[in-house]
Amino acid sequence: MVKMNVGIIGGSDGLRKTLVYYFKDEFNVFITGYNPEKGKRVADELGANYIESNAGLANISDILVISVPIQYTSEVIREVAPFMKSGSLMVDVTSIKEEPSKSMAESWPETVEYIPTHPVFGPRTTRLDNQVIVLTADKKGKWYPKVYNYLASKNLRIIETTAENHDFMMSIVQVLTHFSFISAASAIEKLSVDISETEDYESPIYNLMIDLIARIVSQNPYLTYNIQSRNNFGPKVRNALADAVIELRDVINKGDEDEFIDIAIRATKHMGDIKNALGRSDKAISALSYEYTYLNNQIGQEVGLKHIYSGKIHVGILESIDGKTAVLKDGNKIKNLRIANIRILLPAELYQWKLENLNRKTESISCVFPKNVHVETIENTVMNIANLIEIRLTDAYTGPQIDEKFISLTFEVTALYKEDIEKVKELFTGFGGIIR
């Protein structure tokens, strides 16, 4: 089956790089980038192809993805429109939809289909399951059901709406939240508060809130500014927030308890399903507490910790939990891993990692047992030893060197560590055997 060519304009950074990662196994992926040296390096790292010209990329692509900063999206659409081949598809992944859709309507050839999209997740997202993607196509051609079904196969939550309604929703989901979080971070900075000191007093809710604020303010400020400034509903939303803050401030300053309570109750009722919100936040808090408790109970034991973003797995003896850091001893190396950035491997995952990454140890063990010994019981019991991979009977001997009431059995034992094979020998002697 011939793979389609997917071109990604601006494929060497951020979400663009993430798209390359997800597409590369199913399509022939080509990228461009404003920095040719970096673009070539990223293409080599991800197994994609680099092309210097946007027009050239448009000309060879069955599907062309525009993934450039918001302020350049319309310009790039107009640049590549004349070079798209007949019957191809163009997709943009910008978080503003009205402006790109207007540019498309003004310059797009009728032989090419256009589907404006917005993946409502960032480059740090590690799984597509249940992530939201919005489609705002004015017209649905032959490509539309194919794209829809492909996204559904990745377990994405698909929302179909208009460009205008999308931008209004994003004025709440992005503009309002980003503006309020950055304002809060700015207020903390103006108060000269030491965040690390507040952590000594933090509640679980404060912890989550600070993490969310930090996540937002650490994003690309140029992207955040363009989300604020280019959404047509932005001024209305920011003014509403500013008015609400001033109103609440004034109510508290004049000591009007009744008015404060009235505002708080009205706001709470408008938040919708409070029970669901409490349930979700309780889950987040419980997950944080569970991880810390689990790791604390594993001190002195072998654990596997996977870095959420790099995917690298660290295996070793957990030495201690130092504040928000797990101290892991891997051979002679001491590793300090930020607990917030790791996931604890389940026992089955840790075992699988060992199978794939550690050199196996194999040894033949001959042992004299009473003749009535039950071989299957021995094998089943041995396999309960941690890190044992396989035990196989290779020989049974009753020659002149062996007392007639006994039998010599030879097993080939494969394990991850030498000490586990020694445990097998100890178990054999526990069954009344004598190692030869």
C-alpha positions, 0 to 999 in steps of 0.5 A: 500500500502506497503511503501518502505524503504529508507535508508539515510547514514549520515542522521543527518546533513545538506542536509541529514536532509532535505531529511529525512524531505521530505521523511518521509511522503511517505516512511519508512525512516532509517538513520545512522550517525557518532554520534549515540547519535545525530543520534537517537535524529534526528531520533526521532525528524523527525519521522525516524528510526536510524540504527548504521550500514551502512551495515545493512542499505544497507541490508534492503533498497529498495533505499539507499541514500549516503549523506556524505561529498564529501571526504567520498562518494567513500569510503562509496560506496565501503563499502556498495556495497556488502550488497545491496539487489538484485533489489534495488537502490543506489543514491548519492547526492554529488556535484562532480559526476565523482569520485563517478561514477568511484567508483561505476563502479569499485565495484557495483553489477550488480543486483543493479541500481545506479543513481548519483544525485546532488540536486543543493540546500542547507539545508536552501531551504524551497520549492522544486518548481523549484529547480534544480536536476541533474541526471548523470546515465550512464545506465537507468534501471527500477528505472530510470523512477520511480525516474524521475517521482517522482522528476517531481511530486515535481516540480523540474527542472530535468537536465540529463547529464554526470558526466563530463559535470556536474562537468564542469558546477559546476566548474562555478556554484559553484567553480568560484562563491564560490572562487570569493565570498570568495576572496571578503570577504577575501579582506574586512577582510584584509582591516579591513572594518566594514561591519555594517558601510558600510550599512549606505552607501549601495545601493540595489545592494550592499545589495544583493551582501553582503547578497550573499557573507555572505551566501556563506562564512557562509557555512560549510568551509570543504564542500566548500574546498572539492567542490574546491579541488575535482572538476577536472576543479577547477584549470583551473577555479581559474586560469582564474579568477586570470588572469582576476583580474590581467589583469583588475587591471593592465589596471586600474593602467596604466590608459588605459580607452579604454582597460577597456571599451573593457574588460567590453563590451566583458564581458557584451555581454558574459553574455547573456540575460542582460534584464532577469538578470536586471528583476530578480535583480529588482524583488529582490530589489522590494521585499525587498523594498515592505516588508519594506514599507508594515511593516512600514504602519502596525505599530500599527496593528496586523501582522503575521510574519513567520520565514523562516527557523524554520517555527514558526509564530509570531502574535502580534502588530507591535510596530516599525521597528528598522533598520533591525528588526521588533519589535512585541508585543505579549501580554506582550512579546516584540519580535525582529525579523530580517526582512530578516528572516521572511515572512509576512503572507497574511490576509487569512493566518493570519486568518487561523492561528488564527482559528487553534491556538486561543481559540474561544469565543462563546456567545448567544446575544438576541436583540429586533428588529423591526418586519420588520428587515431583518435577512440575512442582519444582518448576512451578515453585522456581518460577515464583522467584522474582526475575526468573525467566525460564526453567527447563528440564534437560536431563534425568540420570539414574546411573551407577553413581546415583543411589537407586532411591535417588535421581539426578535432574539437570535443569537449564535456568535463565534469569535476569541476575546471577543471584536469582540463579543462586536462589534456585539452588537454595530452593532445590536444597529445600526440596531435599536435593543435593547440588552436584 
